Amino acid sequence: MDIISQLQEQVNTIAALAFNTFGTLQRDAPPVRLSPNYPEPPTNPTDDASNFAEQPKQMSAALVKAAKQFDALVTALPLSEGGEEAQLRRIAELQAENDAVGQELQRQLEAAEKELKQVQELFSQAADNCLNLKKPD
């Protein structure tokens, strides 16, 4: 897998971990009294209080680990050679090559369309000839 694909995969992993972490925190957060005017919110008894305390830590650690892996992948990216001017020259070269290939493809497409038209005309003539050979009884 190339480095860009690895980066994309790592971003997806970070997004999934963040989504799950925030969802878990939201789901498991204890209720909070909004104002002294409101009654005390009911408490949700948890079966395993130690797991509740450890789960956010574990999820946070996984998120940090994924972010560090992403940073390591970014560090592994090759440095651009020659600076911005060299990159712009390379882009111009690639664009010229792309234009040349595009023109060649256009010529081939026109030739194929011309050939298709000839084949259709020949087929039409052949079908007409076959129909003219058979006389209705």
C-alpha positions as a Markdown table, in Angstrom:
| # | Residue | x | y | z |
|---|---|---|---|---|
| 1 | Met | 0.0 | 0.0 | 0.0 |
| 2 | Asp | 1.4 | 3.4 | -0.9 |
| 3 | Ile | 2.0 | 6.1 | 1.6 |
| 4 | Ile | -1.0 | 8.2 | 0.5 |
| 5 | Ser | -3.4 | 5.2 | 0.9 |
| 6 | Gln | -1.9 | 4.6 | 4.3 |
| 7 | Leu | -2.5 | 8.2 | 5.3 |
| 8 | Gln | -6.1 | 8.0 | 4.1 |
| 9 | Glu | -6.7 | 4.8 | 6.0 |
| 10 | Gln | -5.2 | 6.3 | 9.1 |
| 11 | Val | -7.4 | 9.4 | 8.8 |
| 12 | Asn | -10.4 | 7.0 | 8.6 |
| 13 | Thr | -9.2 | 5.2 | 11.7 |
| 14 | Ile | -8.8 | 8.4 | 13.6 |
| 15 | Ala | -12.3 | 9.5 | 12.6 |
| 16 | Ala | -13.8 | 6.2 | 13.7 |
| 17 | Leu | -12.0 | 6.3 | 17.0 |
| 18 | Ala | -13.1 | 9.9 | 17.6 |
| 19 | Phe | -16.7 | 9.1 | 16.7 |
| 20 | Asn | -16.8 | 6.1 | 19.0 |
| 21 | Thr | -15.0 | 7.9 | 21.8 |
| 22 | Phe | -17.3 | 10.9 | 21.7 |
| 23 | Gly | -20.4 | 8.7 | 21.5 |
| 24 | Thr | -19.3 | 6.6 | 24.4 |
| 25 | Leu | -18.5 | 9.6 | 26.5 |
| 26 | Gln | -21.9 | 11.1 | 25.7 |
| 27 | Arg | -23.7 | 7.8 | 26.3 |
| 28 | Asp | -22.0 | 7.0 | 29.6 |
| 29 | Ala | -21.6 | 10.5 | 31.1 |
| 30 | Pro | -23.4 | 11.0 | 34.4 |
| 31 | Pro | -26.4 | 13.3 | 34.4 |
| 32 | Val | -25.7 | 16.9 | 35.5 |
| 33 | Arg | -28.1 | 19.3 | 37.3 |
| 34 | Leu | -28.7 | 22.2 | 34.9 |
| 35 | Ser | -29.9 | 24.7 | 37.5 |
| 36 | Pro | -30.9 | 24.8 | 41.2 |
| 37 | Asn | -34.5 | 25.3 | 39.9 |
| 38 | Tyr | -34.5 | 21.8 | 38.5 |
| 39 | Pro | -34.8 | 18.6 | 40.5 |
| 40 | Glu | -31.7 | 16.4 | 41.0 |
| 41 | Pro | -31.3 | 14.1 | 38.0 |
| 42 | Pro | -31.7 | 10.4 | 38.6 |
| 43 | Thr | -28.4 | 8.5 | 38.7 |
| 44 | Asn | -27.7 | 5.6 | 36.4 |
| 45 | Pro | -26.3 | 2.8 | 38.4 |
| 46 | Thr | -23.4 | 1.2 | 36.6 |
| 47 | Asp | -22.6 | -2.4 | 37.0 |
| 48 | Asp | -18.9 | -1.9 | 36.7 |
| 49 | Ala | -17.7 | 1.5 | 37.9 |
| 50 | Ser | -14.0 | 0.7 | 37.3 |
| 51 | Asn | -14.7 | -0.1 | 33.7 |
| 52 | Phe | -16.5 | 3.1 | 33.3 |
| 53 | Ala | -13.5 | 5.0 | 34.6 |
| 54 | Glu | -11.0 | 3.1 | 32.5 |
| 55 | Gln | -12.9 | 3.1 | 29.2 |
| 56 | Pro | -12.4 | 6.8 | 28.4 |
| 57 | Lys | -8.7 | 6.5 | 29.2 |
| 58 | Gln | -8.3 | 3.5 | 26.9 |
| 59 | Met | -10.2 | 5.1 | 24.1 |
| 60 | Ser | -8.2 | 8.3 | 24.5 |
| 61 | Ala | -5.0 | 6.3 | 24.4 |
| 62 | Ala | -6.1 | 4.6 | 21.2 |
| 63 | Leu | -6.9 | 8.0 | 19.7 |
| 64 | Val | -3.5 | 9.4 | 20.6 |
| 65 | Lys | -1.8 | 6.3 | 19.3 |
| 66 | Ala | -3.6 | 6.6 | 16.0 |
| 67 | Ala | -2.6 | 10.3 | 15.8 |
| 68 | Lys | 1.0 | 9.5 | 16.4 |
| 69 | Gln | 0.9 | 6.8 | 13.7 |
| 70 | Phe | -0.5 | 9.5 | 11.3 |
| 71 | Asp | 2.4 | 11.8 | 12.3 |
| 72 | Ala | 4.9 | 9.0 | 11.6 |
| 73 | Leu | 3.3 | 8.5 | 8.1 |
| 74 | Val | 3.5 | 12.2 | 7.4 |
| 75 | Thr | 7.1 | 12.2 | 8.4 |
| 76 | Ala | 7.7 | 9.3 | 6.0 |
| 77 | Leu | 6.4 | 11.3 | 3.0 |
| 78 | Pro | 9.2 | 12.1 | 0.5 |
| 79 | Leu | 10.4 | 15.7 | 0.5 |
| 80 | Ser | 9.8 | 17.6 | -2.6 |
| 81 | Glu | 12.9 | 18.1 | -4.7 |
| 82 | Gly | 13.8 | 21.4 | -6.1 |
| 83 | Gly | 11.2 | 23.5 | -4.4 |
| 84 | Glu | 8.0 | 25.0 | -5.8 |
| 85 | Glu | 9.5 | 26.0 | -9.2 |
| 86 | Ala | 10.5 | 22.5 | -9.9 |
| 87 | Gln | 7.1 | 21.2 | -9.0 |
| 88 | Leu | 5.4 | 23.8 | -11.2 |
| 89 | Arg | 7.7 | 22.8 | -14.1 |
| 90 | Arg | 6.9 | 19.1 | -13.5 |
| 91 | Ile | 3.2 | 20.0 | -13.4 |
| 92 | Ala | 3.5 | 21.8 | -16.7 |
| 93 | Glu | 5.3 | 18.8 | -18.3 |
| 94 | Leu | 2.7 | 16.4 | -17.1 |
| 95 | Gln | -0.1 | 18.7 | -18.4 |
| 96 | Ala | 1.6 | 18.9 | -21.8 |
| 97 | Glu | 1.9 | 15.1 | -21.8 |
| 98 | Asn | -1.7 | 14.7 | -20.8 |
| 99 | Asp | -2.8 | 17.1 | -23.6 |
| 100 | Ala | -0.8 | 15.1 | -26.2 |
| 101 | Val | -2.3 | 11.8 | -25.0 |
| 102 | Gly | -5.7 | 13.4 | -25.0 |
| 103 | Gln | -5.3 | 14.6 | -28.6 |
| 104 | Glu | -4.1 | 11.1 | -29.7 |
| 105 | Leu | -7.1 | 9.5 | -27.9 |
| 106 | Gln | -9.4 | 12.0 | -29.7 |
| 107 | Arg | -7.9 | 11.1 | -33.1 |
| 108 | Gln | -8.4 | 7.4 | -32.3 |
| 109 | Leu | -12.0 | 8.0 | -31.2 |
| 110 | Glu | -12.8 | 9.9 | -34.4 |
| 111 | Ala | -11.2 | 7.0 | -36.5 |
| 112 | Ala | -13.2 | 4.5 | -34.5 |
| 113 | Glu | -16.4 | 6.4 | -35.0 |
| 114 | Lys | -15.7 | 6.7 | -38.8 |
| 115 | Glu | -15.1 | 2.9 | -38.9 |
| 116 | Leu | -18.3 | 2.2 | -36.9 |
| 117 | Lys | -20.3 | 4.3 | -39.4 |
| 118 | Gln | -18.8 | 2.4 | -42.3 |
| 119 | Val | -19.6 | -0.9 | -40.6 |
| 120 | Gln | -23.2 | 0.2 | -40.0 |
| 121 | Glu | -23.6 | 1.3 | -43.6 |
| 122 | Leu | -22.3 | -2.1 | -44.8 |
| 123 | Phe | -24.5 | -3.9 | -42.4 |
| 124 | Ser | -27.5 | -1.9 | -43.6 |
| 125 | Gln | -26.6 | -2.7 | -47.3 |
| 126 | Ala | -26.2 | -6.4 | -46.5 |
| 127 | Ala | -29.6 | -6.4 | -44.6 |
| 128 | Asp | -31.2 | -4.7 | -47.6 |
| 129 | Asn | -29.7 | -7.1 | -50.0 |
| 130 | Cys | -30.9 | -10.1 | -48.0 |
| 131 | Leu | -34.4 | -8.7 | -47.9 |
| 132 | Asn | -34.4 | -8.0 | -51.6 |
| 133 | Leu | -33.4 | -11.6 | -52.4 |
| 134 | Lys | -36.5 | -13.0 | -50.7 |
| 135 | Lys | -39.6 | -12.3 | -52.7 |
| 136 | Pro | -42.9 | -12.4 | -50.8 |
| 137 | Asp | -45.2 | -15.3 | -51.9 |
